[in-house]
Amino acid sequence: MTSETTIEIDTSTAVARLTYWYSLSEAAEKVGVSRSCIISWKKGQTKPKGYALTRVLHLIKSFPAQGWEQALDWLLRHYEGKAIADQLDLDFRQLSRWECRQRNPYPASRRKILALARGYGYEL
C-alpha cells in the first residue's frame, strides 16, 4: 500500500516573488521560458509546471523575506549616502528618491543593494 503526498503550491505568489527580484526578461532567461510565458503566469492565465515550476521555486528559495528596503535603510544608517550611491553606480538624487520611497529601484538595483549591504555585514 502506497500513499502519495500532494503539496499545494501557490504559484501566483512564487511568480510574483520571481518578478519582484528579476525583470520579465531576466526571469524568462533564468527559468528557460519566453517572456510572454512569464506574463501569462503573472496574469494567472497559465501556471508554471514541471521543470519550469522547479526552476521558479529554486530561484525564489534564496530570496530574503524582507526586501531591499531594510537593506537600504541599514546602509544609510551606517554609511554616507554619497558613498553608497557611488558604489551602486547611480546618482545621489536617485538614491534619495529610493530612500523617501518616491521611486522603487529596478530588480537589478534591488539585488545590488542587498549584495552591497551583505558585503558590509548586513544580515537578513
N, C-alpha and C positions, 0 to 999 in steps of 0.2 A: 504494500500500500504506500503510495507516494502522495505527498501533499505539496502543492505549489503555493508559493507566496507571491502575492501580487502587490507591487508597490505603486501607489498612485503618485505621479509626478506632476506638479503644477508647471507645465511647460510655458505658460504665459509669463510667469514670474521669472523663470530661467532665461527666457528670451529677453525680457525687459532688463535683467541684470547684465546680460551679454551686451546689449546695445547701449547700456549706460557707460560701459567701460571701453567699448570699441565703436568706431563709426560703422555704418552699414557695410561699407566696402571691406573694412578690416575684419569685421565679424564673418562676412561671407568667405573671405580668403582663409581665415583660421579654421572655420568649420568645414570648408570644402564644398560649399554650395554657391548658388548665384545670389547676387544682391536682391533680386526680386523674390527669391525664396525667403530670405530674412524678412523682407517687407510683408510677405504673406503670413509669416509666423507672427509678426508684431500685430497685424490686423486681426489675428485669430481665424483667418481663413483656412489655414492648414496648421499642422503641428510637426515639429521635428520628430523623426522616427529613426530607429536603427542606429547606424553609425553616426548620423548627424546629431541625434539626441545624445549619444555617448560623448561626442566632441563638445557639445554645448555644456553638458554637465562637467566635463573635465576642465574646460576653460573657466567656468564660474566658480569652481571649487576653491580656487586660490584668491578670489576677490574678498576684500575685507567687508565686514558687516557695516562698519562705519566708513564713510567715504572720504573723499579728498578734502571736504570742508574741515574736518577735525585736524587733518594733517597740515593744512594751510594755516589754520589758527595756531597750531603748535609752533610751526615755523616762525610765524610773525611775532609770537610771544618771546621766542628765544633768539631771533636773529633780525638784523636790519632788513627792512623791506627792499631797499635798493640792491643789496647783495643777493637776496632771494630772486628778484626779478632778473638780475644778470645771470644767475645760474640756470634759471628756467628759460633763458634766452628770449625775454619779452620786455616790452616797455613797462616801466614802473606804473604808469596810469592804468594799464590793463590789470596788473596785479591789484591795484586799489579797487577797481571795479569788482573783481572777484571777492576781495575781502569784504566789501559792502554788500555783496550778493546782488549787485546790479546786473551782472552778467555771470554766466557759468562758463567754465573752460570746456573746450572740446575734449573728447575722450583721451586723446594722446597727451594733452596737457594734464589731465587728471592723473594719468599714470606717472607723468614726470614729477608732479607734486608729491605723490606717495613715495616714489623712488628717492627723491631728494630728502624727504623727511626721514625715511628709513636710514639713509646714509648718514644722517646726523644723529641717529639714535632713537628716533620716534618708534614706539611700539604700538601696534593696534590693539 
